[in-house]
Amino acid sequence: MQRGQTRRTLQDLATAAGLSLAATSYALRGVRGSPATIRRVRDLATEMGYTVDPIARALASGRTGSVGVSGSLRDLWQQDLSVMLTRALRHRGRYATIADADADPEQERLIVEQFVAQRVDGALVSPVDPAADYWRLLGPEIAVVSIGDALVARPGSGSVLFDNAYGARTALAHLTELGHRRIGLLAPSLPTTPGRPAEVLAGEIAAELGIELTVVAAPAATTDAVTVVAAMLAGPGRPTGVFCLTDSLAFAVYRAAREAGLRIPADLSVVGYDDHQLAALVEPGLTTMAWDEDAIVEAAVAQLDEPADAPVFRPELVIRSSTSPIAAAR
């Protein structure tokens, strides 16, 4: 809105749309109305420069229109997911308060307290510790949807779940089929949860596949993880393949391998997890497990208004140039 321009009101928008105030409000929020009406009202709002006055809405309805979005934003995929969630909320007439849990349960607890103090209407969270008791601080009047893991300590929360067991098995099987038998598993330093393929699950899969698996925990941020990866790659007994539970960690392997004089994939095959947009841009392109992010975001945001059974998403293997048969490595 330009300086000096009168703020557009809901009544202005309703008049332009030829609808009642209530029908216009419902259409803006996507609560009621045909898809064509909802699209027409939102397009008119954009053309007129109409924005919701959060104070007026809170006074009239007791709702703030605010949704808390929490994740560990030093992970590149988590960054993109937060942006996509924010856009999806905006299309529904809501706005997001984004908070960085930084892979730290204590920081996550402070974020939950912040959401409560801000009287958010809902929360979309990618939890660091989904079993923590602090999730109970978000009262039953707040719609909470957890992405990746169910919040076991807060019954009634919505959730979008990931079939990480399938993802881990598929990635390790890909390396095994290429002849790799000494494989490193690079995992972010997070609490073990039922939804994550942590050391126990990975060990079971390794035993099934007959491979020697070395599990190493690393910081979530790419730059912080390089030193940890360098230690894993040192020495004659280093792995010939590395499976990373995030693409951010896979990019750390790229840098550590380059500094160690190792070529990818000739000397070291690398598999990531998430299919971040950079995975296709790095050289060589990163083989990784890919999610349907659009469907994940839609399922998560929809549960803020309409509780549903938790959908389970399965990642798909995207093969690029970062993996090759071990014969080529030799």
SULDA-V360620 format. One line per field, one symbol per residue. phi: phi as a letter, one per 40 degrees, with the letter a starting at -180 (. if undefined). psi: psi as a letter, one per 20 degrees, with the letter a starting at -180 (. if undefined). burial: # if it has 24 or more other C-alpha atoms within 12 Angstrom, else .. Layout:
# SULDA-V360620
phi=???
psi=???
burial=???
This chain:
# SULDA-V360620
phi=.ccgccccbccdcccccgbcdccccccdcgcbhcdccdccccccccccgcbcccccccccbgbcgcbcbbaccccccccccccccccccccbgbbbbcbbcffbdccccccdccccccfccaabbbccbccccccccccccbcbbbbhaccccbdgccabbbccccccccccccccccgcbbbcbbbccbdcbccbccdccccccccccgbcbbcbcbdccdcccdcccdccccgcccccabbbcacdcccccdccccccgccbcdbacbbbahfcdcccbcbcdccacbbccdccccccccccbbdacccbbbcbcbcbccbadcdccc
psi=pqpipppqrhhgggghikrrgghgggggikgrqqhgggggghgggghikpqpohgggghhijqijppppprniiphhhggggghggghghijkrqqopqoikkohghhghgghggghilqhrpopnqgniiqhihihoriipopppogqqnhinqiqrqoqpmhggggggghhghghjjpioppooqqnqqprhipmaggghhgggghilqopoppqqqhqghhiggggghhiqrhkqqiqpppjqhghhhhhgghgghjkpppjghpqppaohlqhihihroqqpprpqqnhghggghghhihhnqrqoqpppqqpopbjiqrqhhhh.
burial=.........#.###..#.....########......######.##..#.###...........##########################################..##.##.###..##############.######..##########..#.#####################.#############..#.#####.###.##..#.#######################....####################....####.##########..#....########.#..##########....#################....
